[in-house]
Amino acid sequence: MKKAIIIGIMAVLAACSQPAQKQEKTNTPTTNNQTVYTCPMHPDVAELKPGTCPKCGMDLVEKQD
């Protein structure tokens, strides 16, 4: 009985000690008929003008709907 309680407590502590999943901010601008540029490798990156991806440095391309 003690062993089961100790195992249960250890399982709860192990689950609580896991780092929370980091949610990435999406930088998607809201536009009305404006061209949006995005990274081919990071579709969560979106800009209103051409440039380079802040994550990997690739050229941003026009987003295809």
Residue frames as qw, qx, qy, qz and C-alpha x, y, z in Angstrom:
[[0.000, 0.887, 0.463, 0.000, 0.00, 0.00, 0.00],
 [0.297, -0.802, 0.112, 0.507, 2.81, 2.43, 0.90],
 [0.444, -0.129, 0.602, 0.650, 4.58, 1.54, -2.32],
 [0.240, 0.623, 0.651, 0.362, 1.50, 2.41, -4.41],
 [0.123, -0.948, -0.239, 0.173, 1.11, 5.78, -2.66],
 [0.402, -0.617, 0.337, 0.587, 4.78, 6.62, -3.13],
 [0.400, 0.147, 0.678, 0.599, 4.62, 5.65, -6.82],
 [0.120, 0.807, 0.554, 0.167, 1.47, 7.76, -7.24],
 [0.233, -0.906, -0.028, 0.353, 3.10, 10.78, -5.61],
 [0.441, -0.373, 0.507, 0.639, 6.22, 10.36, -7.75],
 [0.350, 0.437, 0.685, 0.467, 4.08, 10.18, -10.91],
 [0.000, 0.932, 0.361, -0.009, 2.26, 13.40, -9.99],
 [0.347, -0.786, 0.198, 0.471, 5.54, 15.16, -9.22],
 [0.474, -0.078, 0.623, 0.617, 7.07, 13.97, -12.48],
 [0.256, 0.665, 0.610, 0.346, 4.08, 15.25, -14.44],
 [0.135, -0.960, -0.205, 0.135, 4.18, 18.62, -12.67],
 [0.464, -0.630, 0.305, 0.543, 7.90, 19.07, -13.19],
 [0.560, 0.343, 0.537, 0.529, 7.65, 18.90, -17.00],
 [0.073, -0.302, 0.057, 0.949, 8.17, 22.34, -18.54],
 [0.492, 0.632, 0.432, -0.415, 5.08, 23.87, -20.06],
 [0.594, 0.363, 0.500, 0.516, 4.99, 23.84, -23.84],
 [0.120, -0.457, 0.053, 0.880, 6.08, 27.16, -25.18],
 [0.470, 0.711, 0.523, 0.019, 3.55, 28.74, -27.50],
 [0.397, -0.014, 0.276, 0.875, 5.11, 30.76, -30.27],
 [0.235, 0.648, 0.234, -0.686, 3.63, 34.10, -31.00],
 [0.530, 0.463, 0.577, 0.414, 2.23, 34.34, -34.44],
 [0.116, -0.486, 0.068, 0.864, 3.16, 37.54, -36.14],
 [0.250, 0.419, 0.745, 0.455, 0.31, 37.45, -38.66],
 [0.089, 0.213, 0.090, -0.969, -0.87, 40.91, -39.54],
 [0.387, 0.589, 0.691, -0.163, -4.52, 41.40, -40.36],
 [0.111, -0.234, 0.402, 0.878, -4.89, 42.91, -43.79],
 [0.550, 0.620, 0.422, -0.368, -7.54, 44.10, -46.17],
 [0.739, 0.653, 0.132, 0.104, -6.41, 43.21, -49.71],
 [0.045, -0.870, 0.488, 0.059, -2.75, 43.80, -48.82],
 [0.787, 0.340, -0.508, 0.080, 0.06, 41.51, -49.89],
 [0.688, -0.638, 0.324, -0.118, 1.46, 39.43, -47.04],
 [0.530, 0.559, -0.631, 0.091, 4.97, 37.99, -47.21],
 [0.845, -0.443, 0.230, -0.193, 5.87, 34.82, -45.32],
 [0.115, -0.589, 0.793, 0.099, 8.82, 32.50, -44.83],
 [0.738, 0.166, -0.557, -0.341, 8.70, 29.19, -46.73],
 [0.499, 0.077, -0.806, 0.310, 10.17, 27.41, -43.71],
 [0.097, -0.265, -0.656, 0.700, 8.29, 29.32, -40.98],
 [0.063, -0.530, -0.619, -0.576, 4.70, 29.99, -42.13],
 [0.348, -0.754, -0.493, 0.260, 3.93, 31.65, -38.79],
 [0.294, -0.417, 0.086, 0.855, 6.18, 34.56, -39.82],
 [0.320, 0.706, 0.550, 0.312, 4.22, 37.12, -41.82],
 [0.244, -0.430, -0.012, 0.869, 5.14, 40.65, -42.84],
 [0.411, 0.795, 0.348, -0.280, 3.52, 43.36, -44.92],
 [0.331, 0.854, -0.346, -0.205, 6.67, 44.04, -46.93],
 [0.908, 0.257, -0.283, 0.169, 9.35, 41.83, -48.47],
 [0.203, -0.797, 0.516, -0.238, 12.43, 41.12, -46.40],
 [0.462, 0.260, -0.839, 0.121, 14.09, 38.23, -44.59],
 [0.754, -0.464, -0.441, -0.147, 12.79, 35.80, -42.01],
 [0.242, -0.782, 0.408, -0.405, 13.84, 36.79, -38.47],
 [0.880, -0.325, 0.324, -0.124, 14.22, 33.10, -37.56],
 [0.859, 0.002, 0.401, 0.319, 16.32, 31.72, -40.42],
 [0.165, -0.588, 0.330, 0.720, 17.23, 34.63, -42.71],
 [0.377, 0.293, 0.761, 0.439, 15.50, 33.25, -45.81],
 [0.124, -0.034, -0.246, -0.961, 13.83, 35.67, -48.19],
 [0.414, 0.360, 0.628, -0.552, 10.13, 36.15, -47.51],
 [0.041, 0.141, 0.762, 0.630, 7.83, 35.22, -50.37],
 [0.457, -0.106, -0.091, -0.878, 4.35, 36.42, -51.26],
 [0.377, 0.042, 0.844, -0.378, 1.78, 34.37, -49.37],
 [0.328, -0.052, -0.714, -0.617, -0.46, 32.28, -51.60],
 [0.552, -0.091, 0.409, -0.721, -4.02, 31.89, -50.30]]
